[in-house]
Amino acid sequence: MTMINICYIGRCCMRLYITFNFSSPITLPLNYQQILQGFIYNQIDDVAFSRFLHEEGYSDGKRSFKMFTFSRLQGKATINSKNKTITFKEKVEWQISSCLSKFIQSLGQSILMKDSLYINNHRVVVEELHYKATNVGDRKCSIRMISPITVHSTFEGSDGKKTTHYYNPWDHAFNHLINENIAHKYAAYYGEQLDSRVNIKPIKVNERDKIVTRFKDFIIEAWNGEYELRGDPKILTFACTTGIGAKNSQGFGLPEILTKWRR
């Protein structure tokens, strides 16, 4: 197992901001998260580190976490519902977030050093790239999801078949399962149990924020919108960096921090 250096919360929580430009429109399938995930793994020059993230990750019991997440591509686009494609006509912005500073820094350096970059066989050029530390300094903040939150439970029936149930932001289980997820990721990364909780409450969320998408062969329900977070600032920082909810390394759960308050 590859050993990865661990650093302290607040010093290692980083976000990579990239602006891609391209000479002709880029057309992608509507469910393009897997394409972006593959792009990320392919850019990491440290093969052992890339393999560790992809195949192992950080474990807590039977659960394994990659400790990174990413946004959807942000830019002017048109959707073809018949062909189930989305076409970006101009430059796009993209964010990748992680508590692994080595991952964010090496990814950014690798992207800058490459002569040619391709997203789904479309050549793209880096127009701008910068890093920014993620830090929630208060016990309360507002967030807007730039990749949607997904929260679910899996049940096995008497026939042995597994069924996945997805929860909406107004379900009591939504907050509970988000806290379970944060606690497992925290234990996997820091090797200790989390003794505080986060409260998440929908502020501006409606049925139009519901996203039904596909990753590989799985249908996933997720939610955009704005939420209020309360809790220990260090844990809020960790959650906002590694992703809120499940399936973070598949492109779910990345928030944009809108407002901060002091108690």
N, C-alpha and C positions, 0 to 999 in steps of 0.2 A: 504494500500500500504506500502510495506516495505521501510524504509528509509535507503539509502545507503550514507555513508560518501563520500564527494568529496574532492579531493586534487588537487594541482596545476599541470599544464602541466610541464613536465620536471622532476617532483618528483615522478609521479605515472605511467609513461609510461614504462611498463615492458614487457619482453619476457621470456618465460619459454622454456628451451632447455632440451629435454629428449632423451636419447638413450635407446631403448628397445632391449633386447636380448631374444632369444628363442631357445629351444632345437630342434625343427623341423620346417620345412618351414610353413609360414603362407599364406594361399590362401584367397583372398578377391575378391568381385565383383569389376570390373573396376571402378564403381561409388561408392566408399566407403566413401564419405564424411559424409553421414548420420550416419554411424557406428562410425566414430571418434567424431562427434558431440554428439551422445548418450553417448559415453565413458566419455566425458568431464562433461556433466551434472550429470552422475552417480557418479563421484568421489567427487563432492562437498558435504562435510559433513554437512554444514549449509543448512538445508532443506528449510528454508524461503528464504535465499539468492538465492539458486538454482531455486526455484519456481518463484521468482521475475524475474530473468534473462530469464527463459524459457517462462513464460506466459505474462510478462509485458515489461520489459526492460525500456529504457529511451525514452520518447515520445516527439515529436515535431509535434503538430497537430495530424493528423491521422497516422503519421509515427512512428514506434517504432524500436529502435536499441538495440542490446545486448552488444555492445561495446567490442566485442572480435572477433578474427579470428584465423585461424590456417593453417598450411602448409599441403601439401601432405606428406605422408611418404617418406623419402629419404633413399634409399639403393638399393642394387643390386636386380633386379627383372626380372622375365620373364612374358610375357603376352600371354595368350591363347585367341586368337581372336574368336575362335569358341565358347568357353564357356563363353567368356566375363569376364575373371578373370585375376587377377594379383597375382603372387606368390613371396613373399619375402623369400629368402633363408638364409639370414644372419641377423645381427642386422639392425635396422632402426633408423633414427633420425627424431625427430618431434619437431616442434616449435608452441607455442601457445602465442598469443600476445594480450594485453589489456591495456587500460588506467586505469583499475580498479586494483589497487595494491592488494586490499583485495582478489579479485578473483584469481589473479595469485599466490599469496602466499598461500592461503588456498588450491588451487588446487595442488600445488607442495607438500605441507605438507601431504595432504590426500593420494597422490600417493605413497609417501615414507612410510607412515604408514600402507598401506594395505599389508596383507600377500600374497594375490593372486590378480593378475590383468589379465583381459581377454579382448582381442580385437576380437570380433566376435567368441567367444568360444575358441580362441587360447590363451593359457597361455603365458604371457610375463613377463620378469623380468627387473627391472630398473637397467641398468648398470651405467648410469650417469644422473644426474639432476642438473641444475643450473639456476640461474636467471641472467638477464642482463638488465640494464636500456637502453631504446631506446632514443636516443637524436640526432637530426639533428642540428648541430651547425652552419650551413652555409645556404645561400640563394639558393644554387644549389647542387643537388646531383644526382647520378645515382643509379638506383635500378634494381634488377632482380626479377621477380615474382617467388616465390616458391609456391604460389597457384594463379591461373590465375585471371585476372581482368574481371568482367562482368559488362556491362553497357547497360541499356535497357530503353525503354518507353513502356507503355501499353496504347492501344487505344481501345475505344469501338465503334463498328460499328453501323449502323442504325438498324441492326437486334438484337442489344443488346449483341452480342458476343464480348468478349475481345480478342485482338490480341497483342502479345508482339513482339516488334522489338528490336533486339540486334545490337549494333553499334561496328564497328571496330575502331582501334586506329587512323586511318587516317581521320575519319569522324569528322567534326567540332563539332558535338553534343557530341562526346566522352569527350572532355575536359570540355565542359559546364556542362554536367550531373554529371561528377565526382565532380566538384565544388559545384553543388547543393547538392549532397550527403554529402560532407564534411560539408557544412553550416548547413544542417539539423541535422547531428550528433552533431556538436558543440553546436547548440542551445538546443538540447535535453539534453546534458550532463551538459553544463555550464549555461544554462538559459539566454544566451545573444546572440545577432546576431553577425555574423562574418563579419568584414569589409575589409577583404583582400582575394585575390584569389590565387589559385595554378595553375601553368601551367605545363601540362604533355605532353611530346613529345616522340614518339617512336624513339628509337635509333637503336636497333637491334631486329627488329620484322619482321617476314614474315609469309606467309600463313601456314607454318608448325607449327607456334605457336598457331594457332587456335585450341581450345579445344571445342568439343561438348560432353556434359556430361548430366547426369540425376540426379536430386535430387527429391526423392519421385516420383511423376508422371509428373514432369516438365522437359522438355528439356531445357538446358541452354548452351548458347554460351559464351565462355570466351577466354582470350588471355594471353599467357605467353610472354616471351621476356624481353628485357631491355628498360628502359625509363629514360628520364631526367626529374627531378622535379625542379621547381623554385618557390620561395615564401618565406613568413615569416618562419624562422626556427621553431618557436613554432607550426605553423600550419602544416608544413611538418612533424614534430614529431608526432603530433596528428593523421595525416592521415596515416603515416607509421605504427602506433601502432594499430589503430582501424580497419584498412583495407581500401584499395582504391577501389572505386566502390561499387557495391551493393552486397547483400547476403553474407556479411562477416562471420556471425556466421554459415553459411552453408559451410564454408571452401573456401572462395574466397577473393582475393585481398591482400594477405600478401606479402610484398616485403622484399627482402634482400638488405640492403643498401651497395652499392659497393664502391662509391667514394664520397668524399666531397671536395668542393672548397670554398675558401673565395673570396668575391667580391673584 
